Every structure is written in structure tokens, then in C-alpha cells.
């Protein structure tokens, strides 16, 4: 009986030691879980930061595309200026060309290389300003073209142009020629007579329009 009690006491002591050991392992596992949670939090923050970080390659591509569009716009402006100088209204163009806004400065290589150091807001602001300046130049060019067109139309209105020979005039000429044949008995009008009839009709028509 006593030996059985001693055996139970030993088993109890062994179990108590095991429980103490498991408690220690439990505390260690909790610490590992806490460390893992902190690491997971850091990784999540890093992932979110990377997702919100601007795509540098995309921004560089957009910058290059914007530069190409600005260059193309400047070339078109130069072509318009050259064609305007060769027209009869070249004096007007030369006087008004000084009012056009200055061309956009192309970003030099150093500025382009430093584009990576700019913040996203700064790059968006630069692109916005370039777009506004570009629209300003386009509007100014359209304004100048409209002014040239109005001046050209005004010049045409000041020039007296004889009215064209209409179908009504030709019909009147044929009627007069037919009546002349019936009254005079001529089988065919001479060329000189036809010219005389046409000039009289043209003169009368011109008086109507004047």
C-alpha cells in the first residue's frame, strides 16, 4: 500500500513537472506569435507602401510622350508661320506673330534624369501646366487663323466683282436671238451680233447687282 502511494506521488511529481514544462513552452509560443504578428504588420505596411508608390517607369514613359507631343506642336506652329509668310497676308502675320506666347521649353536631359526625385504631386503639376500651356498655344493659333480668314473675307467684300453669267441670262439671250430670227427672217445670227446681245445683257445685269 505504501509503495503504491509512493508511486502515485512520483507520478504526480512527474506530471507537475510536465505541466510546468508545457507552461513554459506555451509562453514561448505566445512570444513567437506576438513577434510574428508584429512582423506581419510590418510586411502589410510595406506592401501597402509599395502599392501606393508611383510607377516610376510609367511616369517616365508619360514624360517622354508629353515631350514628343510638345515638339510636334512646335513643329506645326513653325509650319503655319512659314505658310503664312508666303501668303498675301504675310505683313499681318509678321506684325501679330510677336503676340503669340513663347514656346514651351523642352526639358533638358538633367531635368529628365532628376524626374525620379520629384514627388508624384510635382510631376502631376508639371504635366498639368504643360497641358494648359499647350492648349493656350493651340487656342492662340486658331485665333490667328480666324483673324486671317476674317481679313481675307473683308478684302474680298471690298473688291467689286462682275456678276457671273447665270442660266437666266443665257435663256434671255437665246430668247432674244430667237425673236430676232423671227422678225428679221435671218436663218442664223452672225457672231458679231451674238456678242453684241451678250454684252448688252451683261451690262444690264451688272446694273441690277450694283
VONUDREN-608828 format. One record per residue (C-alpha): chain; x negated, y, z; residue in one letter. Coordinates in nm, 3 decimals, always signed. Layout:
A	X	Y	Z	A
...
This chain:
A	+0.000	+0.000	+0.000	X
A	-0.275	+0.239	+0.091	X
A	-0.465	+0.155	-0.223	X
A	-0.157	+0.239	-0.429	X
A	-0.126	+0.577	-0.259	X
A	-0.490	+0.648	-0.327	X
A	-0.438	+0.550	-0.688	X
A	-0.142	+0.787	-0.719	X
A	-0.341	+1.067	-0.562	X
A	-0.620	+1.014	-0.812	X
A	-0.372	+1.014	-1.099	X
A	-0.213	+1.331	-0.962	X
A	-0.551	+1.498	-0.936	X
A	-0.633	+1.394	-1.293	X
A	-0.302	+1.533	-1.417	X
A	-0.357	+1.859	-1.230	X
A	-0.700	+1.890	-1.390	X
A	-0.549	+1.819	-1.731	X
A	-0.278	+2.080	-1.674	X
A	-0.541	+2.333	-1.574	X
A	-0.738	+2.248	-1.886	X
A	-0.428	+2.288	-2.105	X
A	-0.351	+2.623	-1.942	X
A	-0.699	+2.737	-2.035	X
A	-0.652	+2.620	-2.393	X
A	-0.314	+2.794	-2.401	X
A	-0.471	+3.124	-2.300	X
A	-0.739	+3.078	-2.563	X
A	-0.475	+3.008	-2.831	X
A	-0.284	+3.321	-2.729	X
A	-0.601	+3.524	-2.766	X
A	-0.663	+3.376	-3.110	X
A	-0.305	+3.457	-3.211	X
A	-0.343	+3.814	-3.087	X
A	-0.669	+3.856	-3.279	X
A	-0.509	+3.705	-3.589	X
A	-0.211	+3.940	-3.561	X
A	-0.444	+4.239	-3.540	X
A	-0.638	+4.116	-3.842	X
A	-0.315	+4.059	-4.033	X
A	-0.211	+4.414	-3.950	X
A	-0.541	+4.549	-4.084	X
A	-0.509	+4.343	-4.402	X
A	-0.150	+4.459	-4.455	X
A	-0.258	+4.821	-4.416	X
A	-0.543	+4.764	-4.662	X
A	-0.308	+4.603	-4.915	X
A	-0.065	+4.894	-4.886	X
A	-0.353	+5.138	-4.930	X
A	-0.469	+4.960	-5.244	X
A	-0.115	+4.953	-5.383	X
A	-0.074	+5.327	-5.327	X
A	-0.421	+5.411	-5.459	X
A	-0.406	+5.579	-5.804	X
A	-0.508	+5.371	-6.100	X
A	-0.837	+5.538	-6.194	X
A	-0.861	+5.361	-6.529	X
A	-0.508	+5.468	-6.621	X
A	-0.576	+5.829	-6.521	X
A	-0.893	+5.834	-6.730	X
A	-0.701	+5.697	-7.029	X
A	-0.432	+5.964	-6.989	X
A	-0.701	+6.233	-6.962	X
A	-0.863	+6.118	-7.287	X
A	-0.525	+6.109	-7.460	X
A	-0.448	+6.462	-7.338	X
A	-0.781	+6.588	-7.470	X
A	-0.711	+6.434	-7.812	X
A	-0.367	+6.597	-7.826	X
A	-0.512	+6.936	-7.734	X
A	-0.781	+6.901	-8.002	X
A	-0.518	+6.808	-8.263	X
A	-0.311	+7.112	-8.165	X
A	-0.612	+7.341	-8.206	X
A	-0.686	+7.195	-8.549	X
A	-0.326	+7.255	-8.660	X
A	-0.348	+7.612	-8.536	X
A	-0.665	+7.670	-8.738	X
A	-0.498	+7.523	-9.048	X
A	-0.198	+7.751	-9.002	X
A	-0.427	+8.052	-8.966	X
A	-0.617	+7.960	-9.284	X
A	-0.299	+7.912	-9.485	X
A	-0.162	+8.240	-9.355	X
A	-0.475	+8.428	-9.459	X
A	-0.432	+8.306	-9.818	X
A	-0.070	+8.427	-9.843	X
A	+0.052	+8.779	-9.941	X
A	+0.125	+8.842	-9.573	X
A	-0.237	+8.796	-9.463	X
A	-0.262	+9.151	-9.330	X
A	+0.030	+9.094	-9.100	X
A	-0.120	+8.768	-8.978	X
A	-0.460	+8.924	-8.910	X
A	-0.306	+9.203	-8.704	X
A	-0.088	+8.973	-8.498	X
A	-0.336	+8.689	-8.452	X
A	-0.502	+8.875	-8.165	X
A	-0.180	+8.836	-7.964	X
A	-0.198	+8.458	-7.968	X
A	-0.301	+8.303	-7.636	X
A	-0.656	+8.165	-7.615	X
A	-0.709	+7.800	-7.698	X
A	-0.735	+7.552	-7.418	X
A	-1.091	+7.487	-7.312	X
A	-1.186	+7.127	-7.368	X
A	-1.302	+6.953	-7.054	X
A	-1.676	+6.902	-7.073	X
A	-1.847	+6.574	-7.001	X
A	-1.947	+6.663	-6.646	X
A	-1.593	+6.761	-6.555	X
A	-1.464	+6.439	-6.705	X
A	-1.715	+6.236	-6.505	X
A	-1.608	+6.418	-6.189	X
A	-1.241	+6.343	-6.257	X
A	-1.267	+6.033	-6.038	X
A	-1.344	+6.251	-5.737	X
A	-1.026	+6.456	-5.779	X
A	-0.717	+6.370	-5.586	X
A	-0.404	+6.247	-5.758	X
A	-0.226	+6.577	-5.692	X
A	-0.510	+6.777	-5.850	X
A	-0.514	+6.558	-6.160	X
A	-0.136	+6.581	-6.194	X
A	-0.159	+6.959	-6.156	X
A	-0.428	+6.980	-6.427	X
A	-0.217	+6.772	-6.664	X
A	+0.090	+6.986	-6.591	X
A	-0.097	+7.312	-6.654	X
A	-0.240	+7.176	-6.979	X
A	+0.106	+7.072	-7.094	X
A	+0.251	+7.417	-7.010	X
A	-0.034	+7.592	-7.193	X
A	+0.013	+7.364	-7.490	X
A	+0.386	+7.440	-7.506	X
A	+0.307	+7.812	-7.483	X
A	+0.081	+7.790	-7.789	X
A	+0.344	+7.590	-7.981	X
A	+0.615	+7.843	-7.899	X
A	+0.388	+8.131	-7.999	X
A	+0.313	+7.967	-8.335	X
A	+0.683	+7.912	-8.402	X
A	+0.748	+8.275	-8.309	X
A	+0.484	+8.398	-8.554	X
A	+0.620	+8.175	-8.832	X
A	+0.970	+8.309	-8.770	X
A	+0.842	+8.668	-8.784	X
A	+0.665	+8.596	-9.113	X
A	+0.983	+8.443	-9.255	X
A	+1.193	+8.742	-9.149	X
A	+0.940	+8.983	-9.301	X
A	+0.936	+8.784	-9.624	X
A	+1.317	+8.784	-9.642	X
A	+1.322	+9.157	-9.573	X
A	+1.076	+9.214	-9.857	X
A	+1.290	+9.010	-10.095	X
A	+1.603	+9.205	-10.000	X
A	+1.431	+9.532	-10.083	X
A	+1.342	+9.413	-10.433	X
A	+1.607	+9.465	-10.697	X
A	+1.664	+9.152	-10.896	X
A	+1.883	+9.138	-11.201	X
A	+2.180	+8.901	-11.155	X
A	+2.142	+8.570	-11.332	X
A	+2.346	+8.477	-11.634	X
A	+2.643	+8.285	-11.495	X
A	+2.875	+8.040	-11.664	X
A	+3.139	+8.314	-11.668	X
A	+2.909	+8.544	-11.872	X
A	+2.832	+8.266	-12.119	X
A	+3.202	+8.190	-12.152	X
A	+3.274	+8.559	-12.221	X
A	+3.002	+8.564	-12.486	X
A	+3.150	+8.260	-12.658	X
A	+3.498	+8.416	-12.645	X
A	+3.377	+8.743	-12.796	X
A	+3.187	+8.555	-13.066	X
A	+3.496	+8.350	-13.148	X
A	+3.717	+8.661	-13.164	X
A	+3.463	+8.833	-13.385	X
A	+3.467	+8.540	-13.625	X
A	+3.846	+8.550	-13.646	X
A	+3.868	+8.926	-13.703	X
A	+3.573	+8.966	-13.935	X
A	+3.614	+8.644	-14.120	X
A	+3.246	+8.562	-14.075	X
A	+3.170	+8.195	-14.061	X
A	+2.868	+8.238	-13.839	X
A	+2.726	+8.525	-13.627	X
A	+2.380	+8.644	-13.705	X
A	+2.107	+8.601	-13.446	X
A	+2.077	+8.979	-13.407	X
A	+2.450	+9.009	-13.336	X
A	+2.435	+8.740	-13.069	X
A	+2.151	+8.921	-12.894	X
A	+2.349	+9.246	-12.901	X
A	+2.655	+9.080	-12.745	X
A	+2.444	+8.915	-12.475	X
A	+2.267	+9.243	-12.382	X
A	+2.600	+9.426	-12.351	X
A	+2.739	+9.156	-12.123	X
A	+2.423	+9.155	-11.912	X
A	+2.435	+9.535	-11.881	X
A	+2.799	+9.529	-11.769	X
A	+2.731	+9.250	-11.520	X
A	+2.437	+9.442	-11.373	X
A	+2.662	+9.742	-11.316	X
A	+2.909	+9.525	-11.128	X
A	+2.642	+9.395	-10.889	X
A	+2.489	+9.737	-10.835	X
